[in-house]
Amino acid sequence: MTVHQCPKCVLRYVNKTELDDHCRTDHPEFRHDYPVRRPLTPAPAPSSPSAPRA
């Protein structure tokens, strides 16, 4: 089971939404920036050989 710890106090929550609500209500000065995920980049296309193989 995942437990979400408030970064500003000792309270813990089962649901992330409960933690978000708590932070907005009880710590309005605190802004939690979620980790930014890198955008998925397409895999490079396989390079075609310059000369045909024998």
C-alpha positions as CSV (number, residue, x, y, z in Angstrom):
1,M,0.0,0.0,0.0
2,T,1.3,3.4,-1.0
3,V,1.3,6.1,1.7
4,H,1.7,9.8,0.7
5,Q,3.6,11.9,3.3
6,C,2.9,15.6,3.6
7,P,6.2,17.4,2.9
8,K,5.3,20.2,5.4
9,C,4.0,18.2,8.4
10,V,3.7,14.7,9.8
11,L,0.3,13.8,8.3
12,R,0.1,10.8,5.9
13,Y,-2.6,9.9,3.3
14,V,-3.6,6.9,1.4
15,N,-4.8,8.8,-1.7
16,K,-2.7,11.4,-3.5
17,T,-5.9,13.6,-3.9
18,E,-6.3,13.7,-0.2
19,L,-2.7,14.9,0.2
20,D,-3.3,17.5,-2.5
21,D,-6.4,18.8,-0.8
22,H,-4.6,18.9,2.5
23,C,-1.7,20.9,1.1
24,R,-4.1,23.4,-0.6
25,T,-6.1,23.8,2.6
26,D,-3.6,23.7,5.4
27,H,-0.5,24.9,3.7
28,P,-1.7,27.4,1.1
29,E,1.8,29.0,0.8
30,F,3.3,25.7,-0.2
31,R,3.4,24.9,-3.9
32,H,4.2,21.4,-4.9
33,D,5.4,21.0,-8.4
34,Y,4.9,17.5,-9.7
35,P,8.0,16.0,-11.3
36,V,8.0,16.8,-14.9
37,R,8.3,13.7,-17.1
38,R,10.4,13.9,-20.2
39,P,8.3,13.7,-23.4
40,L,8.6,10.4,-25.2
41,T,10.8,10.7,-28.2
42,P,10.3,8.4,-31.1
43,A,13.0,5.8,-31.6
44,P,15.4,6.7,-34.4
45,A,14.8,5.0,-37.7
46,P,17.2,2.2,-38.5
47,S,19.9,3.5,-40.8
48,S,19.9,2.0,-44.3
49,P,23.2,0.8,-45.5
50,S,24.9,2.9,-48.2
51,A,25.9,-0.1,-50.3
52,P,23.9,-3.3,-50.8
53,R,25.2,-6.4,-49.1
54,A,26.3,-9.4,-51.1
